Amino acid sequence: MSTTMTLTGRLTASPELRFSPSGVAVAAFTIVTLRRVKDSASGEWSDADTTYWDCKAFKQLAENICDSLDKGMEVVAVGRAVQESWEDKQTGGKRSKISVRIDSIGPSLRSATAKVTKASGNSGQGQGRQEYGQARQQQSAGSGDPWGAAAQSAGQAAGSWGGDEPPF
């Protein structure tokens, strides 16, 4: 059984989109969380409890993340802690780390606004490769507003509930 956790923090870099050999989209990114504290003696503010969370998302969620979010954005993410294990290729030793498998994520509206555009068109694994690249080029060449038209590429996939109607 895994525990659901909510992270509110900033992306340390733009999410990276890769595809597994079977064509499944995988987004990898890091969220930094911290708490601001004020020293009562000096009146100075500083960061406390800074934690870097390695995160992964899969399939359509991965593509939507890479089309919509960028470095420095404050996000609210819900996911599950998972332990990843592998063998070090250089030493042959066993390695492991805890990462967060993201189930849902979006921009924090605490100090920003966002215009949400429903993804449309494609459904299926790996079909957004070309659209992803085009959307990222449009985003970086666009108006400089990372919250704006980032998700307006013509070939993005349908919502996670799989239809045109909301799931409620």
ChimeraX commands (.cxc) that place a marker at each C-alpha (Angstrom):
marker #1 position 0.00,0.00,0.00 radius 0.5
marker #1 position 1.34,3.42,-0.88 radius 0.5
marker #1 position 0.58,6.70,0.77 radius 0.5
marker #1 position -0.81,9.61,-1.23 radius 0.5
marker #1 position 1.08,12.86,-0.77 radius 0.5
marker #1 position 0.56,16.43,-1.90 radius 0.5
marker #1 position 3.53,18.60,-2.83 radius 0.5
marker #1 position 3.41,22.35,-3.31 radius 0.5
marker #1 position 6.63,23.72,-4.69 radius 0.5
marker #1 position 8.48,24.93,-7.76 radius 0.5
marker #1 position 9.84,23.05,-10.76 radius 0.5
marker #1 position 13.64,23.19,-10.72 radius 0.5
marker #1 position 13.82,22.70,-14.51 radius 0.5
marker #1 position 11.47,22.12,-17.41 radius 0.5
marker #1 position 10.03,18.59,-17.35 radius 0.5
marker #1 position 11.78,16.15,-19.70 radius 0.5
marker #1 position 9.69,13.91,-21.93 radius 0.5
marker #1 position 11.02,10.53,-23.01 radius 0.5
marker #1 position 9.38,7.44,-24.42 radius 0.5
marker #1 position 9.87,3.87,-23.24 radius 0.5
marker #1 position 10.81,1.23,-25.84 radius 0.5
marker #1 position 7.12,0.29,-26.00 radius 0.5
marker #1 position 6.13,3.92,-26.71 radius 0.5
marker #1 position 4.84,4.96,-23.28 radius 0.5
marker #1 position 5.44,8.66,-22.55 radius 0.5
marker #1 position 7.41,9.35,-19.36 radius 0.5
marker #1 position 7.89,12.83,-17.89 radius 0.5
marker #1 position 10.68,13.31,-15.36 radius 0.5
marker #1 position 11.04,16.47,-13.29 radius 0.5
marker #1 position 11.98,17.74,-9.84 radius 0.5
marker #1 position 9.84,19.75,-7.44 radius 0.5
marker #1 position 11.57,21.68,-4.68 radius 0.5
marker #1 position 9.57,22.30,-1.52 radius 0.5
marker #1 position 10.64,24.61,1.27 radius 0.5
marker #1 position 9.38,26.63,4.17 radius 0.5
marker #1 position 10.24,30.31,4.66 radius 0.5
marker #1 position 11.15,31.26,8.23 radius 0.5
marker #1 position 11.90,34.62,9.77 radius 0.5
marker #1 position 14.70,34.95,12.29 radius 0.5
marker #1 position 13.15,36.89,15.17 radius 0.5
marker #1 position 16.48,38.41,16.23 radius 0.5
marker #1 position 17.68,39.68,12.83 radius 0.5
marker #1 position 14.35,39.95,11.02 radius 0.5
marker #1 position 15.92,38.10,8.05 radius 0.5
marker #1 position 13.99,35.51,6.05 radius 0.5
marker #1 position 15.59,32.20,5.08 radius 0.5
marker #1 position 14.64,28.85,3.55 radius 0.5
marker #1 position 14.13,25.89,5.86 radius 0.5
marker #1 position 13.27,22.24,5.29 radius 0.5
marker #1 position 14.28,22.38,1.62 radius 0.5
marker #1 position 13.58,19.06,-0.10 radius 0.5
marker #1 position 14.03,18.07,-3.74 radius 0.5
marker #1 position 11.49,15.51,-4.96 radius 0.5
marker #1 position 12.27,13.45,-8.06 radius 0.5
marker #1 position 8.95,12.96,-9.86 radius 0.5
marker #1 position 7.70,10.85,-12.75 radius 0.5
marker #1 position 4.43,10.79,-14.67 radius 0.5
marker #1 position 3.31,8.50,-17.45 radius 0.5
marker #1 position 1.20,8.33,-20.61 radius 0.5
marker #1 position -1.03,11.28,-21.48 radius 0.5
marker #1 position -0.39,12.98,-18.14 radius 0.5
marker #1 position 3.33,13.03,-18.98 radius 0.5
marker #1 position 2.71,14.71,-22.33 radius 0.5
marker #1 position 0.30,17.24,-20.82 radius 0.5
marker #1 position 2.84,18.12,-18.11 radius 0.5
marker #1 position 5.56,18.77,-20.67 radius 0.5
marker #1 position 3.19,20.84,-22.83 radius 0.5
marker #1 position 1.95,22.93,-19.90 radius 0.5
marker #1 position 4.59,23.38,-17.20 radius 0.5
marker #1 position 8.01,25.00,-17.23 radius 0.5
marker #1 position 10.99,25.75,-15.00 radius 0.5
marker #1 position 10.25,27.91,-11.98 radius 0.5
marker #1 position 6.47,27.45,-12.00 radius 0.5
marker #1 position 4.82,26.84,-8.68 radius 0.5
marker #1 position 2.78,23.62,-8.84 radius 0.5
marker #1 position 0.51,21.51,-6.69 radius 0.5
marker #1 position 1.09,17.81,-7.29 radius 0.5
marker #1 position -0.58,14.70,-5.90 radius 0.5
marker #1 position 1.23,11.40,-6.07 radius 0.5
marker #1 position 2.57,8.33,-4.31 radius 0.5
marker #1 position 6.01,7.66,-2.91 radius 0.5
marker #1 position 7.64,4.67,-4.64 radius 0.5
marker #1 position 11.01,3.05,-4.18 radius 0.5
marker #1 position 13.00,2.63,-7.38 radius 0.5
marker #1 position 15.78,0.04,-7.43 radius 0.5
marker #1 position 18.49,-0.62,-10.01 radius 0.5
marker #1 position 21.97,-2.00,-10.42 radius 0.5
marker #1 position 24.80,0.52,-10.84 radius 0.5
marker #1 position 26.36,-0.12,-14.26 radius 0.5
marker #1 position 29.84,0.96,-13.13 radius 0.5
marker #1 position 30.13,-0.81,-9.79 radius 0.5
marker #1 position 27.46,-3.50,-10.06 radius 0.5
marker #1 position 26.14,-2.42,-6.67 radius 0.5
marker #1 position 22.47,-2.21,-5.86 radius 0.5
marker #1 position 21.01,1.30,-5.67 radius 0.5
marker #1 position 17.62,2.66,-4.71 radius 0.5
marker #1 position 15.84,5.93,-4.11 radius 0.5
marker #1 position 12.40,7.18,-3.23 radius 0.5
marker #1 position 10.61,9.11,-5.98 radius 0.5
marker #1 position 7.08,10.40,-6.44 radius 0.5
marker #1 position 4.75,8.84,-9.01 radius 0.5
marker #1 position 2.52,11.77,-9.99 radius 0.5
marker #1 position -1.23,11.12,-10.33 radius 0.5
marker #1 position -2.29,14.74,-10.83 radius 0.5
marker #1 position -0.55,18.11,-11.12 radius 0.5
marker #1 position -1.36,21.68,-12.00 radius 0.5
marker #1 position -0.14,25.23,-11.55 radius 0.5
marker #1 position -0.58,26.85,-8.15 radius 0.5
marker #1 position -2.87,29.85,-8.34 radius 0.5
marker #1 position -1.51,31.40,-5.14 radius 0.5
marker #1 position 0.47,34.03,-7.05 radius 0.5
marker #1 position -0.40,33.39,-10.70 radius 0.5
marker #1 position -3.35,32.88,-13.01 radius 0.5
marker #1 position -3.80,30.15,-15.58 radius 0.5
marker #1 position -6.07,29.62,-18.54 radius 0.5
marker #1 position -6.97,25.96,-18.84 radius 0.5
marker #1 position -7.46,24.50,-22.29 radius 0.5
marker #1 position -8.87,21.01,-22.56 radius 0.5
marker #1 position -6.54,18.72,-24.48 radius 0.5
marker #1 position -8.19,17.29,-27.59 radius 0.5
marker #1 position -7.64,14.88,-30.45 radius 0.5
marker #1 position -5.19,12.05,-29.93 radius 0.5
marker #1 position -5.56,9.20,-27.54 radius 0.5
marker #1 position -3.01,6.48,-27.20 radius 0.5
marker #1 position 0.57,6.05,-26.21 radius 0.5
marker #1 position 3.37,7.96,-27.85 radius 0.5
marker #1 position 1.26,9.71,-30.47 radius 0.5
marker #1 position 2.13,13.15,-29.14 radius 0.5
marker #1 position 5.87,13.04,-29.89 radius 0.5
marker #1 position 5.73,15.43,-32.83 radius 0.5
marker #1 position 3.07,17.61,-31.24 radius 0.5
marker #1 position 5.14,17.79,-28.03 radius 0.5
marker #1 position 8.16,19.14,-29.88 radius 0.5
marker #1 position 6.03,21.65,-31.78 radius 0.5
marker #1 position 4.27,22.83,-28.64 radius 0.5
marker #1 position 7.58,23.30,-26.78 radius 0.5
marker #1 position 8.97,25.33,-29.71 radius 0.5
marker #1 position 5.83,27.46,-29.81 radius 0.5
marker #1 position 5.97,27.93,-26.05 radius 0.5
marker #1 position 9.59,29.06,-26.02 radius 0.5
marker #1 position 9.11,31.28,-29.06 radius 0.5
marker #1 position 5.80,32.66,-27.83 radius 0.5
marker #1 position 4.86,35.66,-25.81 radius 0.5
marker #1 position 7.02,34.72,-22.83 radius 0.5
marker #1 position 3.91,33.85,-20.83 radius 0.5
marker #1 position 4.51,30.29,-19.53 radius 0.5
marker #1 position 0.95,30.18,-18.15 radius 0.5
marker #1 position -0.74,31.18,-21.38 radius 0.5
marker #1 position -0.97,29.31,-24.65 radius 0.5
marker #1 position 1.41,26.46,-23.77 radius 0.5
marker #1 position -1.22,23.79,-24.29 radius 0.5
marker #1 position -2.68,24.99,-27.57 radius 0.5
marker #1 position -0.95,22.56,-29.89 radius 0.5
marker #1 position -3.52,21.10,-32.27 radius 0.5
marker #1 position -2.80,17.44,-31.62 radius 0.5
marker #1 position -3.01,16.96,-27.87 radius 0.5
marker #1 position -4.80,14.06,-26.29 radius 0.5
marker #1 position -8.24,13.87,-24.70 radius 0.5
marker #1 position -8.78,14.33,-20.99 radius 0.5
marker #1 position -7.86,11.50,-18.63 radius 0.5
marker #1 position -11.50,10.46,-18.24 radius 0.5
marker #1 position -11.54,9.65,-21.96 radius 0.5
marker #1 position -14.52,11.61,-23.23 radius 0.5
marker #1 position -15.88,15.01,-24.08 radius 0.5
marker #1 position -17.95,15.31,-20.92 radius 0.5
marker #1 position -16.55,16.01,-17.43 radius 0.5
marker #1 position -16.37,12.97,-15.10 radius 0.5
marker #1 position -18.98,14.37,-12.68 radius 0.5
marker link #1:1,2 radius 0.2
marker link #1:2,3 radius 0.2
marker link #1:3,4 radius 0.2
marker link #1:4,5 radius 0.2
marker link #1:5,6 radius 0.2
marker link #1:6,7 radius 0.2
marker link #1:7,8 radius 0.2
marker link #1:8,9 radius 0.2
marker link #1:9,10 radius 0.2
marker link #1:10,11 radius 0.2
marker link #1:11,12 radius 0.2
marker link #1:12,13 radius 0.2
marker link #1:13,14 radius 0.2
marker link #1:14,15 radius 0.2
marker link #1:15,16 radius 0.2
marker link #1:16,17 radius 0.2
marker link #1:17,18 radius 0.2
marker link #1:18,19 radius 0.2
marker link #1:19,20 radius 0.2
marker link #1:20,21 radius 0.2
marker link #1:21,22 radius 0.2
marker link #1:22,23 radius 0.2
marker link #1:23,24 radius 0.2
marker link #1:24,25 radius 0.2
marker link #1:25,26 radius 0.2
marker link #1:26,27 radius 0.2
marker link #1:27,28 radius 0.2
marker link #1:28,29 radius 0.2
marker link #1:29,30 radius 0.2
marker link #1:30,31 radius 0.2
marker link #1:31,32 radius 0.2
marker link #1:32,33 radius 0.2
marker link #1:33,34 radius 0.2
marker link #1:34,35 radius 0.2
marker link #1:35,36 radius 0.2
marker link #1:36,37 radius 0.2
marker link #1:37,38 radius 0.2
marker link #1:38,39 radius 0.2
marker link #1:39,40 radius 0.2
marker link #1:40,41 radius 0.2
marker link #1:41,42 radius 0.2
marker link #1:42,43 radius 0.2
marker link #1:43,44 radius 0.2
marker link #1:44,45 radius 0.2
marker link #1:45,46 radius 0.2
marker link #1:46,47 radius 0.2
marker link #1:47,48 radius 0.2
marker link #1:48,49 radius 0.2
marker link #1:49,50 radius 0.2
marker link #1:50,51 radius 0.2
marker link #1:51,52 radius 0.2
marker link #1:52,53 radius 0.2
marker link #1:53,54 radius 0.2
marker link #1:54,55 radius 0.2
marker link #1:55,56 radius 0.2
marker link #1:56,57 radius 0.2
marker link #1:57,58 radius 0.2
marker link #1:58,59 radius 0.2
marker link #1:59,60 radius 0.2
marker link #1:60,61 radius 0.2
marker link #1:61,62 radius 0.2
marker link #1:62,63 radius 0.2
marker link #1:63,64 radius 0.2
marker link #1:64,65 radius 0.2
marker link #1:65,66 radius 0.2
marker link #1:66,67 radius 0.2
marker link #1:67,68 radius 0.2
marker link #1:68,69 radius 0.2
marker link #1:69,70 radius 0.2
marker link #1:70,71 radius 0.2
marker link #1:71,72 radius 0.2
marker link #1:72,73 radius 0.2
marker link #1:73,74 radius 0.2
marker link #1:74,75 radius 0.2
marker link #1:75,76 radius 0.2
marker link #1:76,77 radius 0.2
marker link #1:77,78 radius 0.2
marker link #1:78,79 radius 0.2
marker link #1:79,80 radius 0.2
marker link #1:80,81 radius 0.2
marker link #1:81,82 radius 0.2
marker link #1:82,83 radius 0.2
marker link #1:83,84 radius 0.2
marker link #1:84,85 radius 0.2
marker link #1:85,86 radius 0.2
marker link #1:86,87 radius 0.2
marker link #1:87,88 radius 0.2
marker link #1:88,89 radius 0.2
marker link #1:89,90 radius 0.2
marker link #1:90,91 radius 0.2
marker link #1:91,92 radius 0.2
marker link #1:92,93 radius 0.2
marker link #1:93,94 radius 0.2
marker link #1:94,95 radius 0.2
marker link #1:95,96 radius 0.2
marker link #1:96,97 radius 0.2
marker link #1:97,98 radius 0.2
marker link #1:98,99 radius 0.2
marker link #1:99,100 radius 0.2
marker link #1:100,101 radius 0.2
marker link #1:101,102 radius 0.2
marker link #1:102,103 radius 0.2
marker link #1:103,104 radius 0.2
marker link #1:104,105 radius 0.2
marker link #1:105,106 radius 0.2
marker link #1:106,107 radius 0.2
marker link #1:107,108 radius 0.2
marker link #1:108,109 radius 0.2
marker link #1:109,110 radius 0.2
marker link #1:110,111 radius 0.2
marker link #1:111,112 radius 0.2
marker link #1:112,113 radius 0.2
marker link #1:113,114 radius 0.2
marker link #1:114,115 radius 0.2
marker link #1:115,116 radius 0.2
marker link #1:116,117 radius 0.2
marker link #1:117,118 radius 0.2
marker link #1:118,119 radius 0.2
marker link #1:119,120 radius 0.2
marker link #1:120,121 radius 0.2
marker link #1:121,122 radius 0.2
marker link #1:122,123 radius 0.2
marker link #1:123,124 radius 0.2
marker link #1:124,125 radius 0.2
marker link #1:125,126 radius 0.2
marker link #1:126,127 radius 0.2
marker link #1:127,128 radius 0.2
marker link #1:128,129 radius 0.2
marker link #1:129,130 radius 0.2
marker link #1:130,131 radius 0.2
marker link #1:131,132 radius 0.2
marker link #1:132,133 radius 0.2
marker link #1:133,134 radius 0.2
marker link #1:134,135 radius 0.2
marker link #1:135,136 radius 0.2
marker link #1:136,137 radius 0.2
marker link #1:137,138 radius 0.2
marker link #1:138,139 radius 0.2
marker link #1:139,140 radius 0.2
marker link #1:140,141 radius 0.2
marker link #1:141,142 radius 0.2
marker link #1:142,143 radius 0.2
marker link #1:143,144 radius 0.2
marker link #1:144,145 radius 0.2
marker link #1:145,146 radius 0.2
marker link #1:146,147 radius 0.2
marker link #1:147,148 radius 0.2
marker link #1:148,149 radius 0.2
marker link #1:149,150 radius 0.2
marker link #1:150,151 radius 0.2
marker link #1:151,152 radius 0.2
marker link #1:152,153 radius 0.2
marker link #1:153,154 radius 0.2
marker link #1:154,155 radius 0.2
marker link #1:155,156 radius 0.2
marker link #1:156,157 radius 0.2
marker link #1:157,158 radius 0.2
marker link #1:158,159 radius 0.2
marker link #1:159,160 radius 0.2
marker link #1:160,161 radius 0.2
marker link #1:161,162 radius 0.2
marker link #1:162,163 radius 0.2
marker link #1:163,164 radius 0.2
marker link #1:164,165 radius 0.2
marker link #1:165,166 radius 0.2
marker link #1:166,167 radius 0.2
marker link #1:167,168 radius 0.2
view
